[in-house]
Amino acid sequence: MLALATLLVAATHATVPMGPHAAALAAHRAGRGVTKMRREAPPPPPPPTEGPSSTVYGYWPYWGDDLDTIAWDGLSHIAIFGVELESDGSLSGTHHWTDVAAQAVQLGATYDVEVHLCLIGFEDDVHADVFPSAARRARAISELVELIDAYGADGVNVDIEGLDGDLKDDFTTFIQELRAETDALYIATPSVDWSSAYDYDELAAASDGLFIMAYGYHHSSGNPGPNSPLTGGGPWSSLAIDDSVEDYRDNGAPDGKIIVGLPLYGRNWPSTDNSVPGTATEDGSSVTWVTAIEQGDSYGRLWDTVTSTPYAFPDSTHQLWYDDHESIEAKIGWSLDQGLQGVGFWALTYEDADPALWSMIDALANPPAPDDTDRPDDTDTDSEPGTDTGTDRDPPGIRGVDGRGCGCSSAGSGLGALPALLGLLGLARRRRG
């Protein structure tokens, strides 16, 4: 019992992982960006057609490929990442917006995609200086609105990661004040609110949507495992996309305001061996969508049936966990079957505008109308002959699981053990009465 008590106390002081977008920015600044094989440039965007009927929200990081290589036709919204909040309420790095805003707005108009300026803030001291101060909040809002109006953009995406719990009300006030000054407002929010800092119901009420960063469940400084598990359970923790969505619902976020953000990257960890779950020997490195799929196929793709995640072993001391068409299709299908606002992606151009990916997204985000769905007795009597797309959606539930399991039987590792311990103390979740 004493040993258990000691472990529980230690768990409460464990380091909360860095937010996924914050980690990506830090890696980029340190010269450790995502691994991406050089290849021919993707084709230009196709001619405009009718956009998705569900929200498909994409982040474009300023280090990504050119804006005109994005699959604009598959998007409903795009966030240009980003300008950074400073302690006095001013914004820095505004050239990341001003250098591309005119082009982004023009492309957005062509493809009927809303263009949002992304505000980023990942530093504790900046949060503490700005959000409690009415004057500094007002300065940040004024500068954001000025940048949006200068280019005729549609709104703002707010990406504040690592927020302390004692700033919850101040951050909510900032969002409410910003909403009063802009037509569209979306917020990036965590898959797990370790600090009880995000007031989901109030933030949902003051915004157009909450983009759950449903990736980084196994982060770069932790042990190998699924980056974006659809479901949890042994040998992993219970933390997964379905669990995160349920937590948002339990805390007042309506389905129509929830967007499930999905990763267009995987992660390769140095590890002691190929045991699953494994133990990392160094931090994992990010690998872009196309590169991860190519490497996974080359090394011998395996499938984790618990989380609907592909993985592979580059050698005896590395583990590659990633997403591919099968796993992303399962997650998109599940999200839309749940009646959520939609899905989104971090980060655009990591996937090289993969035609197969975007065709699949289009089919799921634009299901055929009830009278235009293939049926056994369908003789293609659509209102316009020859227009039957044949893109029937599968029944609700997880799609594409091919039954190739990892054969795991050992206890969970890395981040997986921490939530269970915190749960015993009532710290792993923010529950309001």
N, C-alpha and C positions, 0 to 999 in steps of 0.2 A: 504493500500500500504506500509506503514511503517513497519507493522508487517511482510509482505512478504519479504521486503528487509532485515529485521533483520534475518529472517529464512534463506534466501539465503546466507548471509554472514556467518552465523553459519555453513551452510552446507559445505562451502569451507574449513573450518577448522576441519571438522569431521575426525576422525581417520580412516585411510585406513586399512582395515582388513589384518591380517597376512596371508601370503601365505599358502595354504593348507598343503604342505609338511613341511613347517617351523612349522606350528601349530602342526602337528603330531609328529615331533621331540621334540618340546617343551613339549608336553603332556607326551611323553615317558620318557623324562629326569626328569619330575616332578612326575613320578610314576602314571600318569593319562592316561595310554595308552588305547587302544580300549578295550571295553568289549567283551570278547570272552568266551563262555561256553566251559568247558573241554569236550572233546569227544575222541573217538578212533581216532588214527592216520589215515589219509587218505591212500588209497592204493598207492603203488609205481607207478611211471609213467608208462604208457603203452609202449609196444614196439614201436620203431620209425616208423612213416608213413610219407607220404608227408605232409609238413607243410602248413600253410595257404597261400593263394595266395595274400591276402592283408596283410598289416602290422598289427600285433597284438603285441603291445609293453607293457611289464609289468615291474613294479618297484618291487624289492624285498628289503624290509627294513631289516637292520641287526638284528632287534628284531623279525623278522618273524620266522615261523616254518622252519625246515631244508630244504635245497635246494632240496633234493631228494623227497620231498612231493609235489613239484610244478608240475602242469600239463604242462610239457615242450612241449608235442606234439602239444599243441594248440598255441604256441608262435612263433613269428619270431625274436623277440629281447627281451633281458632282461637287465635292469640296476641294478647294485648292489649298493645300497644306504647305506652309501656313505662315502666318505672322505671329510674333511672340509677344506675350504680355510682359511688361517690365514693372518694377516695384513702384514707380511713380504713376502707373496707369497708362503710360505711353506704350506704343507698339514699336517693335524693332523687326528687322528683316522684312520690311514692307516691299522690298524689291522682289521678293518671292511671289508677291501678288501683282505688283505694277508691271513687271516684265512680261506677264502672260495674260493678264486680266482681259485685255481687249480681244485677244484671240479666243480665250475661253468663252467669253460672252457671245462672240460671233458664232462659234461652233454650237454653243448652247441654243441660240436662237434657231439655227439651221435644223437642229435635231430635236427641238422642243425639250431641252434638258435644263433644269434649274441649276444655276451656278452660284455656289456659296463660297464666301471667304472663310477659311478656317482659322480661328483664334486658338493658339496653343499656349499652355502654361503648365509647366511640369516641375516648378521649383517651389518648395515649401515656403521659403521666405517671401517670395513674390505673392503667393496666395495670402499670406498673413498680412502683407502690407496693403494689398489692393482691396480685397473683398469686404473688410470691415469699414472701409473709408468711402463715404458717399462721394467725396470729391474725386477720388481716384477711380472709382467705378464710372463716374460720369465722364471722366477724361477718356477712359478706354472705350466706352460706348460711342462717344463723339468721334473718335478717330476711326473706329470701325465703320460707322455710318458714312463718314466722309469717303473712305476708300470704296465702299460699295456704290455709293451714288456717283462717284467719279467715272465709273465704268458701266453703270446701269445693270449691275448684278442683282441677283434675286434675294440674297439674304446671307445669313451667317451660320456657320457650324462652330460650336464651342467645344474644344477638346482640352479639358482641365483634368489632369491625371495626378493621382497621389494626394488628393485633398484630405486634410485632417478633419476629423469628425466635429471639432469645435467650430469649424467654419461653415457647417451645413446651412444654417439659416442665412448667413451672409452671402454665400454662393447662390442660394435660391433667390435672394433679393436682387442680385446682379442679373440673373436670368430674367426675372420679371421686368426689371427696368430696361434691359436690352430688347425684350420682346415689344415693349411699347414704342420702340424706335425703328423696328425693322419688320418687313412683311413676312419673312420666313426665318425660322430658327430651329435648328436641330442640335442635339447634344450628344457627344460621344460619352458613353457611360460604361462602367466596369462590368465584367462578367461576375465578379464577386466583390461586394462592397466591404472590404476588410475593416475599414475605419468608420463605418456607419455615417458616411459623409454626404451621401447623395439621396435627397428626398424625392424618391421616384414619383410619387403621386403629384407633388407640387411642381416638379420639373416637367412632368408630362403635361400638366395643365397649362403651363406657361410656354410650351414649345409645340412644334409640329411633329416631333418624333424623338425617341431615344434610341440611338444607335448603340446596341450592346456590342462591345468589342469581345465577341465570343471566340477568342483565341488567346494563346498564351497561358492556357491552363497548366501546361508544362512549359515553364519559361526557360530562357537561355541559361540562367545561372542555377537551375535546378537539375533534376535527373531526367533522363530520356522518357518520352511518353507522348501520348496524343496531344497535339497542339490545340485541336478544336473538337473535342469529343462530343458526339451527338447525345449519347447517353453514358452514364457512369455505372460503376459497380465493380466488384472484385475482378482482377487484382488492383484496380484503380480506385480512387475515391468516388464519392457520389457526385462530385462537382462536374458538371457537363452543361451543354446548351439547354437541354430540357429542364434541368434544375435551375439554371439562371433565369430562364423565362418564367418559371413558376414563382421564383422569388420576387420578380418584378410584379407579377400579378398579385401576389400576396400583399405587396406593399403599395397597391393602389394604382399601378400603371395599367391603363386599358390596352387591350390587344391592338386597337387601332393606332396606338402611339409607339408600338414596339417594333423595332427593326433588328433583325439578327445579322450582325456583321460577321463575315466569314473571311478566312485568310487565303490569299493567293501566294502563299509561301509555305515552306516547311522548315524543319530544323535538323541539323546534323550534329549529334553529340559525340565527342570522344568518350568512350566508356570502358569499364574494366573488362567487359566481355559482351557476349550477345544474349545474356540473360534478359528476360522480359518479365517484370519490370527490371530495368537496369540501373547501374550506378555511374554517374558521370565522373570523369576525371578532370575535365575542363569545361568551360562554358560552351554551349552549343552555338553554332553559326547558322544564320538564316540562308535559305536557298529558295530562289524564285520558283513559281509554279511550273513552268516548262522544264527548267533544269531539274527540279526535284522529280518530276514524272519520268524524265529520261533516265536519270540516275536510278530511280526505283526499279524501272523495267530492266535496266542493265544488271543491277545487283541481284535481282530476283524478288519481285514484289510479293509481299505477304499481306495478310488482312487480319486486323484485330476486330473480332465479331462483337465484342462488348461495346466499343465506342464507334464502330463504323469508320475505321481509319486504316489506310495503307501504311506500310513501313517496310524497311529493307535494311540489310546489313552490308555497308560498303566493304567492310573487312571484319576481322575478329574483334576489333576494339573501337568500332563506330556503330552508331544507330541513327538511321534517317527516318524521321516521322514526318508525314506530309499529307496533303490532300490531293485528290485527283478527281476526274469527272464522276466516278462512281460515288465517292464520299460527298462531294459537293452537291450532287443531285439529291442524295438522301437528305441532306440538311436543308436545301432549298425546299424540297417537297414537303418535309415535315413542317417547316416554318409557315408555308402558305396553307397547308392543311389545318394548321392551328388558328387560322384567321387573323394572323398578325399583319401589320401594315406592309411588311415586305422584308427584303434582305439587302445586304450591302457587302462591300469588299474593301479590304486593305491588302494590296494597294494596286491601283490601276497601272498598267504597263508591266507589272511583274509577270503577267500572263501572256505578253506579246500578242494581245488581241486574238487569242486562240479561237479559231472559228468554231471548233467543236464545242468549246465551253459556252460561247455566247449563243450558239444555236440552241443548246440545251436550256440555258437561262431563259431565252425567248419563249421556248415551248412551255416551260413551267410558269413563267410570269404572264403568259397570255393563253390560258386554257381556252379551247374552243367553246363556243356558246352551246348550251344544251341541245339545240336543234341542228348543230353543225358538228356533232361528235360521231365518229365512226361507231357503228353498231353492227352486230352480225347480219342484220337485215338491211344495212345501209346500202343504197344503190347510188350514192352521191347525188342526192336530190337537194343540194344546197341552193341557197337563193341565187348564187352565181355558179353555174356549172363549172366543174373542174377545179373548184377552190378548196375541196376537202383536204385539210392539212395532214390528217392522220396522226395528230400529236395528242392523242388521248392521255390524260393524266392517270397514273396508276392509282389504285385505291389508297385511302389515307394510311399513313404509316411509313416505316422506314423502307426506302427503295434500295435495290441493287446490292444487297448483302449476299455474297457468293459462298458464304460458309467456310471460307478459309480462315481458321482461327489461329491464335498465337499459342494455344496450349499452355497458357499461363496458369500457375496455381499458387505462386508465392504471394506474400503480403505486399500491399502497395508500398511505393517508395516516393521519395522526393516530396513534392507539394501534397501528394495524396494523403499522407498520414497526418499532416497538420490540421486540415479542416475537421477531421474526426475528433482530434483532441480539443480543438477550440470549440467544437460543438458541445462537448461535455460541459464547458464553462459558459456556454451561451454566447460565445464571442464570434462564431463563424458566420452568423447571420444577423441582420438588422431586422428585428421584428417589432412592429409597433402595435399597440392595442387599438 
